[in-house]
Amino acid sequence: MTYFITNQLSHHHTPRIYAHSSTPQPSAGSLTHSRTMPSHRRFILSILLLLLHISPLTATPPSSNHPDLAPLLSFKSSSDVSNKLASWNNSSDPCHSSSKFYGVSCLHNRVTGLVLEGLNLHGRFDSLASLVKLRVLSLKRNRLVGPIPDLSNLTSMKLLFLSYNQISGELPPSLPSLFRLDLSHNKLEGSIPATLNRMTDLLTLRLEENQFSGSIEFLNFSNLQDFNISMNNVSGEIPASLAGFSYSVFLNNPALCGFPLLQCREPEIIAPDVASSPTSLPWTADVPGNKKPGNNGRSKISTLAIVAIIIGDVLVLTLVSLLLFCYFCRTSAEESTNEKKNVQQVEKTVYPIPTATSFEKGRMVFFDGARRFELEDLLRASAEMLGKGGLGTAYKAVLDDGYVVAVKRLKEVVTGGKREFDQQMEVLGSLRHPNVVSLKAYYFAKDEKLLVYDFMTNGNLFWLLHGNRGPGRTPLDWSTRLKIAAGAAKGLAFIHTSVKLIHGNIKSTNILLDKSFNACVSDCGLSSFAPPTAALRSAGYRAPELSSSNNRKPTQKSDIYSFGVLLIELLSGKCPSMVDISGILDLPRWVQSVAREEWTAEVFDLELMRYKDIEEEMVQLMNIALSCTSGAVDKRPTMDHVVKMIDDVDGTGEMSPGNESFDLDYNSPSVIEP
């Protein structure tokens, strides 16, 4: 049998060996072939050529030139004692789909996520500090040692999870600006650096079961949701920014005090030694010669004076008590009589609706023939104030039969008279759509105007997004936000298309939510009654063409601009009425300045970081918002088109289960890649 080697290379550049039972025919790929050469010489030459190629056949193929390969392989060689990272080798690309490394996630061909949990990894992890594009690092439940390396160059890092290891040393003063930091169950020591306060977006800080010491009074985090520093040696008073957490997160720190633990004690004043001596009583300390009390007449005088004072006090207190008793008995009798006379007129309101004297010249007008209550029923109802706006105050009113309505008391309104007001109310009362709040009735008088609506049990979008951003807050999940966006869009499209109206005041406080979190647009058409000052309160939503100088009236296109701002608010969690250095925060301009070249996590609400597979959906919705907020009026889409675009956004982002995936629990990372 004759052997020869072809010069045809595979995609791995590895020479191939072919065996033939007969003499091979001439071919372009044969390096040695001659019919005139003796067979034994051909055989010897083939053996020599085979030996020359043994080295390329058995050697490792050339390694990849990927910029993150070397740090990964260095970490594997020093830490992977159990060979759990067998897929990591120097012949593969860590980001290529066909040879992707275990626990590694990439973006734009750079390693951005490294999740290696419970793999019995040993040693240090300093080499991973060279992964400059890393956003997520989770090495929890391993056996890593040594101090935390300098991670200051990892400016993109947002999530760092190193819990349940044997990491020691002090906490580095220069960590990246993280969203979540979990260093619990290690051997870290020393004081907590004040530079942690630079992490203004920090949501999670877990430091329990370490050996930290020193004070934590300087810690101040406005967005912190998950915190624990129990089982350490920190001391001093708990700062106000952390006092909202439960006492369990501070336990087993003997020198720590303040709410919710025991109150810190005031410094004790130690009396002089002479006062603490059994033979030096208070009234003899200043007497020369240390005379006994029996030899001084002042002792008897003092005793008589004390007795006289006590007797006088008792007589005075007795006399005052008798006078007060008589007074309160008479007052109580008068109040009891008045209560019997006025029991039917008692107001039960927490934030009262105005009294009946204001309504003597008006009447209630109902729509759809549903006259379920009268004006007197509203006046007797238990009322709770829901909020104040540019047009007046809104109340939740519970009638005697348990029926609940929302009552808006208009105060700062400009109307042309009762006829104009009635005509506008007739139009608004005819609006019936699942995503528009229904006007049930209204009342008009010279000094009082009431609007009665269906009550929405889940309040408004503003409070769901911005209310209680501290501990104990229930975040607004992604699917609900997308549902709200779609519902509000359908409601505004109905107002624009079916009834040809202009809303004029689209903002998050005017998007109400029912018990199923269906969005309903409220305050439709009331902008025509608004005074000039009301426009200033909605400046963050107002279209640029409606500047205060030109006095132009709202249009459907300006409604669409306001709706675009609302979508950005829903995605970013930022309030358009926030004030920055330049004044009212211009959300569309802010988004464009942050994401000049590509989307980053900075644009989106931190509470959305816990969901996976929603990046594309969020970017789609943000692009819709930016098209709505175009500076060119004619380039803004219609609301019908906006509804179709939002419906095309999938909205199936789920909470991340599993070990390699990202989940809701603080122990596992979650990330939104740009």
ZAMARGU-4260 file (C-alpha; in steps of 0.2 Angstrom, whole numbers, plus 5000, padded with zeros to 4 digits):
<rodrens>
0) 5000/5000/5000 | 5007/5017/4995 | 5004/5033/5005 | 5005/5051/4999 | 5001/5068/5006
5) 4990/5080/4997 | 4993/5099/4997 | 4974/5103/4998 | 4970/5111/5015 | 4955/5110/5025
10) 4947/5125/5033 | 4958/5121/5048 | 4974/5121/5037 | 4977/5103/5042 | 4986/5092/5029
15) 4976/5076/5025 | 4983/5058/5023 | 4976/5047/5010 | 4979/5028/5008 | 4977/5019/4991
20) 4979/5001/4988 | 4986/5004/4970 | 4998/5016/4963 | 4990/5033/4963 | 4987/5042/4946
25) 4996/5059/4943 | 4987/5074/4951 | 4990/5092/4954 | 4989/5089/4972 | 5002/5076/4973
30) 5019/5081/4980 | 5028/5065/4975 | 5023/5054/4960 | 5033/5047/4946 | 5030/5031/4936
35) 5049/5030/4933 | 5054/5030/4951 | 5057/5013/4959 | 5044/5007/4971 | 5055/5005/4986
40) 5062/5023/4983 | 5044/5030/4982 | 5040/5021/4998 | 5055/5028/5007 | 5051/5046/5001
45) 5033/5044/5006 | 5039/5039/5024 | 5051/5054/5025 | 5037/5066/5019 | 5026/5059/5032
50) 5038/5062/5046 | 5041/5079/5040 | 5022/5083/5042 | 5020/5074/5059 | 5023/5090/5068
55) 5009/5100/5059 | 4997/5085/5061 | 4999/5083/5080 | 5002/5101/5085 | 4988/5113/5091
60) 4980/5123/5078 | 4984/5142/5078 | 4975/5151/5092 | 4962/5164/5090 | 4966/5182/5090
65) 4951/5187/5100 | 4955/5202/5111 | 4947/5194/5126 | 4953/5176/5124 | 4970/5178/5134
70) 4961/5184/5150 | 4949/5170/5149 | 4961/5157/5147 | 4973/5164/5160 | 4958/5163/5172
75) 4954/5145/5167 | 4972/5139/5169 | 4973/5146/5187 | 4956/5143/5193 | 4947/5129/5184
80) 4953/5114/5195 | 4938/5103/5191 | 4939/5106/5172 | 4921/5113/5172 | 4926/5125/5158
85) 4931/5112/5146 | 4923/5122/5131 | 4936/5136/5134 | 4951/5132/5123 | 4964/5143/5113
90) 4958/5137/5096 | 4940/5144/5098 | 4932/5161/5097 | 4923/5164/5114 | 4910/5174/5105
95) 4907/5163/5090 | 4891/5154/5090 | 4898/5138/5085 | 4912/5138/5099 | 4904/5149/5112
100) 4912/5147/5129 | 4902/5141/5144 | 4895/5156/5154 | 4901/5169/5142 | 4889/5181/5133
105) 4895/5194/5120 | 4890/5209/5111 | 4898/5216/5096 | 4911/5202/5097 | 4917/5207/5114
110) 4914/5198/5131 | 4901/5208/5141 | 4894/5195/5152 | 4903/5181/5163 | 4891/5170/5174
115) 4901/5156/5182 | 4892/5151/5197 | 4895/5135/5208 | 4909/5128/5198 | 4922/5125/5212
120) 4933/5139/5205 | 4949/5142/5215 | 4962/5155/5216 | 4961/5173/5211 | 4952/5182/5197
125) 4963/5197/5193 | 4965/5192/5175 | 4946/5196/5172 | 4950/5214/5176 | 4956/5215/5158
130) 4939/5212/5150 | 4936/5230/5148 | 4919/5228/5140 | 4912/5217/5154 | 4895/5222/5160
135) 4890/5207/5171 | 4902/5197/5182 | 4894/5183/5193 | 4906/5171/5202 | 4896/5167/5217
140) 4897/5151/5226 | 4915/5146/5221 | 4931/5146/5232 | 4939/5161/5225 | 4952/5170/5237
145) 4963/5185/5238 | 4957/5204/5237 | 4945/5211/5224 | 4956/5217/5210 | 4956/5235/5203
150) 4940/5235/5192 | 4941/5254/5189 | 4944/5252/5171 | 4928/5241/5168 | 4918/5257/5165
155) 4904/5247/5157 | 4901/5235/5172 | 4884/5237/5180 | 4882/5220/5190 | 4895/5212/5201
160) 4891/5196/5211 | 4905/5188/5221 | 4895/5181/5236 | 4899/5164/5245 | 4918/5164/5241
165) 4933/5167/5252 | 4938/5184/5246 | 4948/5194/5258 | 4956/5211/5260 | 4947/5228/5260
170) 4934/5235/5248 | 4942/5244/5234 | 4938/5263/5234 | 4937/5264/5215 | 4923/5252/5209
175) 4913/5256/5193 | 4896/5264/5194 | 4886/5248/5198 | 4867/5244/5198 | 4870/5229/5209
180) 4884/5224/5221 | 4884/5208/5231 | 4899/5204/5241 | 4891/5194/5255 | 4897/5179/5264
185) 4916/5182/5261 | 4931/5188/5272 | 4931/5206/5268 | 4937/5218/5281 | 4941/5236/5285
190) 4930/5251/5284 | 4917/5254/5270 | 4924/5268/5258 | 4914/5284/5256 | 4916/5282/5238
195) 4902/5270/5237 | 4890/5285/5238 | 4896/5289/5220 | 4885/5275/5214 | 4870/5285/5213
200) 4860/5272/5203 | 4864/5258/5215 | 4849/5246/5218 | 4857/5232/5228 | 4871/5232/5241
205) 4874/5215/5250 | 4888/5215/5262 | 4882/5203/5276 | 4893/5190/5284 | 4910/5199/5282
210) 4921/5207/5294 | 4918/5226/5290 | 4921/5238/5303 | 4919/5257/5306 | 4905/5269/5304
215) 4891/5268/5290 | 4883/5285/5295 | 4890/5293/5279 | 4880/5281/5267 | 4867/5289/5257
220) 4858/5280/5243 | 4842/5287/5235 | 4838/5272/5224 | 4843/5258/5235 | 4830/5244/5235
225) 4840/5229/5243 | 4852/5231/5257 | 4860/5220/5270 | 4875/5223/5282 | 4871/5211/5295
230) 4884/5200/5304 | 4899/5212/5303 | 4907/5224/5315 | 4901/5241/5309 | 4897/5254/5322
235) 4889/5271/5325 | 4871/5277/5320 | 4861/5270/5306 | 4859/5284/5293 | 4842/5291/5288
240) 4844/5284/5270 | 4845/5267/5277 | 4832/5268/5291 | 4818/5262/5279 | 4825/5244/5279
245) 4820/5231/5292 | 4830/5228/5307 | 4836/5211/5301 | 4848/5219/5289 | 4857/5227/5303
250) 4858/5213/5315 | 4874/5206/5324 | 4883/5223/5323 | 4885/5225/5342 | 4890/5244/5341
255) 4877/5249/5328 | 4862/5259/5334 | 4848/5270/5328 | 4831/5266/5320 | 4826/5252/5317
260) 4838/5245/5330 | 4839/5252/5348 | 4841/5271/5350 | 4858/5277/5352 | 4863/5282/5370
265) 4868/5300/5374 | 4885/5302/5381 | 4885/5299/5400 | 4891/5313/5412 | 4903/5306/5425
270) 4901/5315/5442 | 4916/5321/5452 | 4924/5308/5464 | 4919/5318/5479 | 4901/5316/5474
275) 4902/5297/5472 | 4910/5295/5489 | 4898/5287/5502 | 4904/5300/5516 | 4902/5315/5504
280) 4883/5319/5503 | 4877/5333/5491 | 4873/5345/5505 | 4890/5343/5514 | 4901/5344/5499
285) 4903/5363/5500 | 4903/5365/5519 | 4920/5369/5526 | 4926/5357/5539 | 4913/5343/5533
290) 4901/5347/5547 | 4886/5335/5550 | 4869/5340/5545 | 4863/5339/5563 | 4874/5354/5568
295) 4867/5365/5554 | 4850/5373/5557 | 4847/5375/5538 | 4842/5357/5537 | 4827/5359/5548
300) 4821/5375/5538 | 4823/5366/5522 | 4812/5352/5527 | 4798/5363/5533 | 4799/5373/5517
305) 4797/5357/5507 | 4782/5351/5517 | 4774/5368/5515 | 4777/5368/5496 | 4770/5350/5494
310) 4754/5355/5504 | 4752/5371/5494 | 4754/5361/5477 | 4741/5348/5482 | 4728/5362/5487
315) 4731/5371/5470 | 4730/5355/5460 | 4714/5350/5468 | 4706/5367/5465 | 4711/5367/5447
320) 4705/5350/5444 | 4688/5354/5451 | 4686/5369/5440 | 4691/5359/5424 | 4679/5345/5429
325) 4665/5357/5430 | 4670/5366/5413 | 4671/5349/5403 | 4655/5343/5410 | 4646/5358/5404
330) 4655/5358/5387 | 4651/5339/5385 | 4633/5342/5388 | 4632/5356/5375 | 4641/5345/5362
335) 4629/5330/5365 | 4614/5342/5363 | 4621/5349/5347 | 4626/5332/5340 | 4608/5326/5342
340) 4601/5341/5333 | 4614/5340/5318 | 4617/5321/5317 | 4610/5321/5299 | 4621/5335/5294
345) 4638/5328/5299 | 4651/5328/5285 | 4661/5312/5284 | 4674/5319/5272 | 4692/5317/5274
350) 4695/5331/5261 | 4678/5338/5260 | 4668/5342/5244 | 4661/5360/5246 | 4645/5362/5256
355) 4628/5363/5250 | 4627/5382/5251 | 4638/5383/5235 | 4625/5373/5225 | 4609/5382/5227
360) 4608/5389/5209 | 4614/5374/5199 | 4609/5356/5194 | 4616/5339/5191 | 4616/5333/5173
365) 4618/5314/5169 | 4623/5305/5154 | 4616/5288/5147 | 4601/5290/5158 | 4610/5283/5173
370) 4604/5294/5188 | 4611/5284/5202 | 4613/5298/5214 | 4609/5316/5218 | 4619/5331/5222
375) 4614/5328/5241 | 4622/5311/5240 | 4638/5318/5234 | 4638/5331/5248 | 4636/5317/5261
380) 4648/5305/5253 | 4665/5301/5262 | 4678/5309/5251 | 4696/5307/5249 | 4707/5319/5240
385) 4716/5310/5225 | 4727/5325/5219 | 4727/5343/5213 | 4730/5348/5195 | 4730/5363/5184
390) 4711/5363/5183 | 4706/5359/5201 | 4706/5345/5214 | 4700/5327/5211 | 4691/5317/5225
395) 4687/5299/5228 | 4669/5299/5234 | 4660/5284/5242 | 4641/5286/5242 | 4630/5279/5256
400) 4626/5264/5245 | 4644/5260/5242 | 4645/5266/5225 | 4662/5274/5221 | 4665/5288/5209
405) 4678/5301/5205 | 4673/5319/5207 | 4684/5333/5199 | 4680/5350/5207 | 4685/5363/5194
410) 4692/5379/5201 | 4704/5388/5189 | 4694/5387/5173 | 4689/5400/5160 | 4672/5397/5152
415) 4661/5408/5141 | 4646/5404/5151 | 4634/5390/5155 | 4629/5387/5137 | 4646/5385/5131
420) 4650/5374/5146 | 4635/5363/5143 | 4639/5361/5125 | 4657/5355/5129 | 4650/5343/5142
425) 4638/5336/5130 | 4652/5331/5118 | 4663/5324/5132 | 4648/5314/5139 | 4646/5305/5123
430) 4663/5298/5123 | 4663/5279/5126 | 4678/5269/5123 | 4687/5256/5134 | 4703/5267/5135
435) 4694/5283/5139 | 4687/5288/5156 | 4669/5290/5155 | 4661/5306/5161 | 4645/5301/5170
440) 4638/5318/5176 | 4642/5336/5179 | 4636/5351/5189 | 4637/5369/5184 | 4634/5384/5195
445) 4642/5401/5195 | 4655/5397/5208 | 4655/5378/5207 | 4658/5366/5194 | 4659/5347/5197
450) 4663/5333/5185 | 4659/5315/5190 | 4669/5301/5182 | 4671/5282/5184 | 4683/5278/5198
455) 4700/5270/5192 | 4706/5258/5206 | 4724/5258/5202 | 4727/5277/5201 | 4737/5286/5188
460) 4753/5282/5179 | 4763/5295/5187 | 4762/5287/5204 | 4765/5270/5197 | 4781/5276/5189
465) 4788/5289/5202 | 4779/5285/5218 | 4788/5277/5233 | 4805/5274/5224 | 4813/5268/5240
470) 4812/5251/5249 | 4796/5242/5248 | 4791/5249/5231 | 4782/5237/5219 | 4791/5239/5202
475) 4781/5242/5186 | 4785/5227/5175 | 4789/5227/5157 | 4773/5219/5150 | 4762/5230/5160
480) 4771/5246/5154 | 4769/5240/5136 | 4750/5236/5139 | 4748/5254/5146 | 4757/5261/5131
485) 4745/5252/5119 | 4730/5256/5129 | 4734/5275/5130 | 4738/5275/5112 | 4721/5267/5107
490) 4712/5279/5119 | 4720/5295/5111 | 4718/5287/5093 | 4699/5286/5097 | 4698/5304/5103
495) 4707/5310/5087 | 4699/5299/5074 | 4681/5295/5079 | 4676/5311/5087 | 4689/5323/5079
500) 4694/5330/5096 | 4710/5337/5103 | 4715/5331/5120 | 4727/5346/5124 | 4734/5339/5140
505) 4742/5322/5138 | 4753/5318/5153 | 4756/5303/5165 | 4744/5310/5178 | 4730/5310/5165
510) 4733/5291/5161 | 4722/5282/5174 | 4722/5263/5177 | 4708/5251/5181 | 4709/5236/5191
515) 4716/5226/5177 | 4729/5239/5173 | 4720/5244/5157 | 4725/5262/5153 | 4711/5275/5151
520) 4714/5293/5145 | 4706/5306/5157 | 4703/5325/5156 | 4699/5325/5138 | 4694/5341/5131
525) 4696/5351/5147 | 4711/5361/5140 | 4700/5373/5132 | 4695/5379/5149 | 4712/5380/5156
530) 4720/5396/5162 | 4737/5402/5155 | 4746/5396/5171 | 4740/5378/5168 | 4751/5376/5153
535) 4767/5379/5164 | 4763/5364/5174 | 4764/5353/5159 | 4779/5361/5151 | 4789/5345/5150
540) 4776/5337/5138 | 4772/5352/5128 | 4776/5352/5109 | 4790/5365/5104 | 4778/5374/5092
545) 4767/5378/5107 | 4779/5390/5115 | 4773/5403/5127 | 4777/5417/5115 | 4766/5412/5100
550) 4750/5408/5110 | 4746/5394/5098 | 4732/5382/5103 | 4735/5363/5105 | 4733/5352/5089
555) 4732/5333/5086 | 4750/5334/5081 | 4755/5342/5098 | 4745/5328/5107 | 4756/5316/5097
560) 4771/5325/5103 | 4765/5324/5121 | 4761/5306/5119 | 4779/5303/5113 | 4786/5311/5129
565) 4774/5300/5139 | 4782/5284/5131 | 4800/5290/5135 | 4794/5293/5153 | 4787/5275/5153
570) 4804/5268/5146 | 4816/5279/5156 | 4807/5281/5173 | 4812/5299/5172 | 4799/5313/5175
575) 4797/5326/5162 | 4794/5339/5175 | 4811/5336/5183 | 4822/5352/5183 | 4840/5350/5178
580) 4854/5364/5175 | 4845/5370/5159 | 4828/5371/5167 | 4813/5358/5164 | 4820/5342/5158
585) 4818/5339/5139 | 4816/5320/5138 | 4817/5318/5119 | 4833/5329/5119 | 4840/5320/5134
590) 4838/5303/5125 | 4846/5309/5109 | 4861/5316/5119 | 4864/5300/5129 | 4862/5288/5114
595) 4871/5297/5100 | 4878/5281/5092 | 4869/5266/5100 | 4857/5262/5114 | 4864/5261/5131
600) 4856/5255/5148 | 4857/5272/5154 | 4842/5277/5144 | 4830/5264/5151 | 4823/5263/5169
605) 4834/5253/5181 | 4819/5243/5186 | 4818/5235/5169 | 4836/5228/5172 | 4828/5212/5179
610) 4820/5206/5163 | 4829/5197/5149 | 4825/5197/5130 | 4816/5214/5130 | 4831/5225/5123
615) 4824/5224/5106 | 4806/5228/5111 | 4812/5243/5122 | 4822/5250/5107 | 4807/5248/5096
620) 4796/5257/5108 | 4809/5271/5110 | 4810/5273/5092 | 4791/5275/5091 | 4793/5289/5105
625) 4806/5298/5095 | 4796/5298/5079 | 4781/5305/5089 | 4793/5319/5096 | 4800/5324/5080
630) 4803/5343/5079 | 4796/5343/5062 | 4777/5343/5064 | 4773/5335/5048 | 4785/5320/5051
635) 4775/5315/5067 | 4764/5299/5063 | 4746/5299/5066 | 4739/5290/5082 | 4731/5276/5071
640) 4749/5273/5064 | 4756/5274/5082 | 4744/5261/5088 | 4749/5249/5074 | 4767/5251/5078
645) 4765/5248/5096 | 4755/5232/5093 | 4769/5226/5082 | 4781/5226/5098 | 4780/5209/5105
650) 4780/5212/5123 | 4784/5194/5129 | 4799/5198/5139 | 4800/5186/5154 | 4808/5186/5171
655) 4824/5176/5169 | 4825/5159/5176 | 4839/5147/5178 | 4857/5147/5183 | 4865/5153/5167
660) 4851/5165/5163 | 4847/5181/5172 | 4833/5181/5185 | 4824/5193/5197 | 4833/5187/5213
665) 4847/5199/5218 | 4859/5184/5219 | 4858/5182/5200 | 4862/5196/5187 | 4851/5203/5175
670) 4856/5215/5161 | 4850/5224/5146 | 4863/5226/5133 | 4863/5241/5122
</rodrens>
